[in-house]
Amino acid sequence: MGNRPATEFVASLGPRVLNDRGQVKVNPTLQLVAFPNIFALGDAIEWDEQKQLAKYQKHADIVVANVLSYLKGITPSKKYTGSPELIVVTNGKVMQFLSYSDE
């Protein structure tokens, strides 16, 4: 279901990098399973969660911490465990704001 991520460029790393939907296979440290020196995040990763903009901050926090560890020669240990699912409910096509005055 849904769109496929634009990960064709990653496919050049070999068949073990993407799943059959074109998502990047990562472990909980958000490192590629086949290439632990490469990190991935966002809608492109194979993770059992809804693909939502609100999740990027937590993805980024994990990747930044783990890249810094990796560059220092320390095994990355910060793990992504998922984020709460969000739902947005719209209320019509046009937003109307009510203004109240003390007059």
N, C-alpha and C positions, 0 to 999 in steps of 0.2 A: 504494500500500500504506500501511497505517497510518492514524493519525488525521490530520485536517486541523488546522492551527493556527487559533486564534481570532483571525483578522486582519480580520474583516469591517469593523471601524471604520477600518482603513487603506485599504480599498477606496474610501472617499469621496474619496481623493486622485486617483483616476482609474484608467483601465485599465492604465496602464504600470507600476503599483506592485507588483501581485501576479502571480505565475505562475498557471497553470491549477490548481495544487494549493492555492492560497491562501497560498503562501509569499512573503515580502517579497523583492523583487529588490534585492540589494546588490552593491556593488563590493568589492574587497579591503580598502578602508579602512572597510568596514561602513557606508558611507553609502548611502542609497537611490539607485539609478541615476537615477531621475526627479527626485529632490529631494535634492541633495547637502547641504542644510542639516539633514537628518534622518538619524539614525543608528539602526540596528537590530541586535539580537543575539539569541542563543538559538535555540530550536527553530523560531521563526517565520521565520528567514532561509532564503533559497534558497542552500544551500551543499552541495556534494557530500560529505557526511559523515554519520555516524550522529548522531542527536539524543540527546545524553547530558549529564547534569548536570555531569560532569567537565570539559566543554568551556567552561562559562560563564565561568570565571575568565579564560581567555585571551581570550574575546570581550570581557569587561569591560575588561581591560587595554588592548586596542586601541581600544575606543570611548572610554574616559576620556582616553587620550592624544590621540586625534584631536579630541574635543570641545574639550579645552583649547586645542589648536592653533587650531582653527576660531574660538574665542572671542577669541583673540589676533590674529586676522587672518592667520594662517599657514595655508597649504594643508596639510590633514591628509596625513601621509605614512606613518604606521605601518600596515603591511599584515598582514592575517590570512592565513596560509598553511595553516591547518588544524592539527589536533591529532591525536595518536596515537589509534587506535581501541582501545577497551577491551572486554574480555569478562569477564563474571562467570559463574562456574560454581557452582551451589549444590550442597550435599552433604546432601540430605535436608530435612525440614520443620523439625526442631528442632535447635538448636545445643546441643551438649553440651560442657562444659568439664571437662577432667580436672585434678584437683588432686593434686599430689604433696607429700608431707610428708617432713621429715628425721627423723621419729620412728623 
